[in-house]
Each structure stands twice: as C-alpha cells, then as structure tokens.
Amino acid sequence: MLEIIALVFLTRRIGRLAILKGLKPSSWKRYTIAAWFACEIFGCVVAAVLFGYDNLFSIVSIGLGCAFGGYLMVRAILEAKPDILDEEINSISADDLKPPLSK
C-alpha cells in the first residue's frame, strides 16, 4: 500500500518536471510507472536468485530499492532535457534589446 502512495507522489513530481521541460506530463508519468514496475520485478527476480525464495524480506527490500532506481532513472533522463525557458532565452538576440528607431 505504501508503495502505491509513493508511486503516486513520485509520478506527480515527474509530471511537474515534464511541464517545466515543455513535454507531455502524461507520457512521462507512464514511463515512470513502467520503469517502476519493470525495475521492481527485475530486482525481485535477482534477489530471489541470490537469496533464495525463503528470504521474503530481502526480496521485497531489493525489489523496492530497484523500483526507486527506476524512478531515478526516468528523472535523470527528464532532467537532462533542456528547459522550455532556456530555448526562449536563447532565441533573444542583441537586436531585440535595442530601442526602436524613431523617424
């Protein structure tokens, strides 16, 4: 249950970051959810192979750690994208800053 609550808050943060980058927040939220579950399943499988199926606490702990790693991976990819404000600032040239010529 706590995992779902954490995932809701983390996808909201990714959505806000995507808006700042000028991207669609819904697609990045889907990427976050997909990365979360894919990395969680991968972590659970690796932990089950390493520790055996009897050690449930280790399997769940490593699975949750890997799931959070999936979120961090999506966030790092999104943070590497340029901000929408940076593109607007770069489009301003020195000629735009001069006062208009009077006739």
TIMARSE-587183 format. One line per 4 residues: their letters; for each residue x, y, z of C-alpha. Coordinates in nm, 4 decimals, decimal comma, always signed. Layout:
N
A	X:Y:Z; ...
***
This chain:
103
MLEI	+0,0000:+0,0000:+0,0000; +0,2790:+0,2424:+0,0861; +0,4399:+0,1593:-0,2448; +0,1357:+0,2799:-0,4378
IALV	+0,1207:+0,6030:-0,2355; +0,4892:+0,6657:-0,3033; +0,4383:+0,5972:-0,6725; +0,1510:+0,8483:-0,6883
FLTR	+0,3609:+1,1245:-0,5323; +0,6633:+1,0438:-0,7498; +0,4601:+1,0473:-1,0713; +0,3212:+1,3881:-0,9735
RIGR	+0,6773:+1,5178:-0,9359; +0,7705:+1,3751:-1,2762; +0,4630:+1,5407:-1,4287; +0,5603:+1,8815:-1,2911
LAIL	+0,9154:+1,8373:-1,4163; +0,7886:+1,7388:-1,7617; +0,5765:+2,0549:-1,7756; +0,8842:+2,2640:-1,6921
KGLK	+1,0657:+2,0940:-1,9778; +0,7775:+2,1612:-2,2187; +0,6894:+1,7923:-2,2595; +0,3661:+1,5972:-2,2158
PSSW	+0,3352:+1,5002:-1,8494; +0,1047:+1,2029:-1,9113; +0,3578:+1,0160:-2,1228; +0,6353:+1,0749:-1,8694
KRYT	+0,4078:+0,9545:-1,5904; +0,3511:+0,6352:-1,7887; +0,7260:+0,5957:-1,8380; +0,7731:+0,6327:-1,4624
IAAW	+0,5128:+0,3700:-1,3799; +0,6532:+0,1292:-1,6393; +1,0104:+0,1787:-1,5175; +0,8981:+0,1381:-1,1554
FACE	+0,7314:-0,1985:-1,2126; +0,9928:-0,3275:-1,4580; +1,2786:-0,2490:-1,2219; +1,0860:-0,3865:-0,9251
IFGC	+1,0232:-0,7183:-1,0990; +1,3869:-0,7321:-1,2120; +1,5073:-0,6631:-0,8570; +1,2759:-0,9263:-0,7092
VVAA	+1,3934:-1,1892:-0,9566; +1,7608:-1,1120:-0,8940; +1,7073:-1,1140:-0,5164; +1,5187:-1,4432:-0,5345
VLFG	+1,8045:-1,5993:-0,7286; +2,0681:-1,4617:-0,4912; +1,8968:-1,5157:-0,1555; +1,6535:-1,7960:-0,2313
YDNL	+1,2760:-1,7856:-0,2252; +1,2535:-1,8286:+0,1516; +1,4027:-1,4888:+0,2365; +1,0990:-1,2755:+0,1550
FSIV	+1,2148:-0,9607:+0,3383; +1,5335:-0,9389:+0,1297; +1,3431:-0,9971:-0,1928; +1,0897:-0,7230:-0,1184
SIGL	+1,3564:-0,4789:+0,0037; +1,5738:-0,5181:-0,3034; +1,2677:-0,5030:-0,5270; +1,1595:-0,1704:-0,3749
GCAF	+1,5123:-0,0352:-0,3993; +1,5276:-0,1249:-0,7665; +1,1828:+0,0271:-0,8225; +1,3018:+0,3565:-0,6752
GGYL	+1,6050:+0,3244:-0,9015; +1,3677:+0,3056:-1,1976; +1,2106:+0,6334:-1,0875; +1,5545:+0,7908:-1,0520
MVRA	+1,6467:+0,6714:-1,3996; +1,3408:+0,8373:-1,5564; +1,4023:+1,1550:-1,3565; +1,7658:+1,1701:-1,4706
ILEA	+1,6613:+1,1330:-1,8341; +1,3999:+1,4052:-1,7938; +1,6349:+1,6426:-1,6122; +1,8880:+1,6083:-1,8956
KPDI	+1,6388:+1,7574:-2,1405; +1,6571:+2,1359:-2,1919; +1,4108:+2,3638:-2,0160; +1,1490:+2,5399:-2,2249
LDEE	+1,2608:+2,8742:-2,0793; +1,6197:+2,8142:-2,1941; +1,5023:+2,7892:-2,5539; +1,3101:+3,1169:-2,5250
INSI	+1,6096:+3,2941:-2,3751; +1,8382:+3,1646:-2,6490; +1,6032:+3,2964:-2,9153; +1,6512:+3,6563:-2,7969
SADD	+1,9240:+3,8333:-2,9913; +2,1080:+4,1581:-2,9302; +1,8926:+4,3332:-3,1926; +1,5825:+4,2638:-2,9838
LKPP	+1,7307:+4,4618:-2,6960; +1,7898:+4,7841:-2,8923; +1,5308:+5,0604:-2,8699; +1,3177:+5,1082:-3,1810
LSK	+1,4382:+5,3633:-3,4331; +1,2395:+5,6849:-3,4381; +1,1589:+5,8577:-3,7680
***
